Amino acid sequence: MGIRVAIERKIKMLKVYGDSALVIYQLKGEWETRDPKLISYKKLVLELIDEFDDITFYYLPREENKMADALATLASMIKVNKLEIMKPIQMSIYEVLANCYSIKEEGKDDHPWYQSILQYVKNQKYPDQATENNKRTLRRIAIEYVLDGEVLYKKGKYQVLLRCVDAMEARKILEEVHKGIYGSHANGFTMARQIMRFVYYLSTIEGDCISYAKKCHKC
């Protein structure tokens, strides 16, 4: 879409920044294109770049391009009527305090990361040796969870329930979303959104997705 807009405005020199290493390096010819969907996409882009005197593609990691990602997400939520003049979008940044919970990796006792939350929601029991501060924190966190039988769910936006998964199941989901089902080697932020669309929840989901994507040699 951005390249087409540039063509419509008769721009002849263009720098294109993308957060998908797979797409950018395939367009630059450094990586081979095998996915049928990406082959069609690459063919279309190569046809469009003939309209430019000079066009260059650059890979920009998602964590360095947060503003563009936010704007892209916002744009996808707005219905545009081409017959009307769009009003400018006003954006403000508010500096507010945020709560951060330090969640350790699962131990060798084979308990999932949400074990303490599960026990509290189910039986109002605290972990052994829990301090008063630990108990207050657990009560505050537990408000965001509900139990259905033996399955724990995290309350998401719009009353959507996200099923909590342990580390083993999370690894399988990460692999399927990143390269198995979608075949597009999605980056970390995209993976996190896709996983939550399929109503799964992991406390460290975004960090795990980014870490997994970085370890993929094709990305």
CORGILIN-V324365 format. One record per run of one state. SS is the DSSP state (hx for helix, st for strand, lp for the rest). FROM is the first residue (numbers start at 1). TO is the last residue. If there is no record, write none. Layout:
BEGIN
<<SS & FROM & TO> <SS & FROM & TO>>
END
This chain:
BEGIN
<<lp & 1 & 1> <hx & 2 & 8> <lp & 9 & 12> <st & 13 & 18> <lp & 19 & 20> <hx & 21 & 27> <lp & 28 & 35> <hx & 36 & 51> <lp & 52 & 53> <st & 54 & 59> <lp & 60 & 61> <hx & 62 & 64> <lp & 65 & 65> <hx & 66 & 76> <lp & 77 & 114> <hx & 115 & 123> <lp & 124 & 131> <hx & 132 & 142> <lp & 143 & 144> <st & 145 & 148> <lp & 149 & 150> <st & 151 & 155> <lp & 156 & 156> <hx & 157 & 159> <lp & 160 & 160> <st & 161 & 164> <lp & 165 & 166> <hx & 167 & 180> <lp & 181 & 187> <hx & 188 & 197> <lp & 198 & 199> <st & 200 & 201> <lp & 202 & 204> <hx & 205 & 215> <lp & 216 & 219>>
END
